């Protein structure tokens, strides 16, 4: 669904001139109605902004996960869980649930 919507946004609907007129109206509560045409450059349209910001469909991503035993044990290990009150609660919950492994 999202990919179809994204594809529809990237397809040009009409061949537009370099500038598009947009009408704005100030509310009647101010007792003056002004209908004025503002010029918005076509370069500021949504598909071109997406391309300019680097949001491509199949862009390569960075390398997020670089496994390290030391970091894993320090963050999620048994001794790290025993150090804090919330960690001890986690161990107690896993023990009550009957987990085979309480932590790393």
Protein Blocks (a to p, Z undefined) as FASTA:
>chain_A
ZZmmmmmmmpcfbdcdfbdcddddddfklopacdddddddfklpmklmmmmnopafklcc
ddfbacdfklmmmmmmmklmmmpmklmmmmmmmmmnopablbZZ
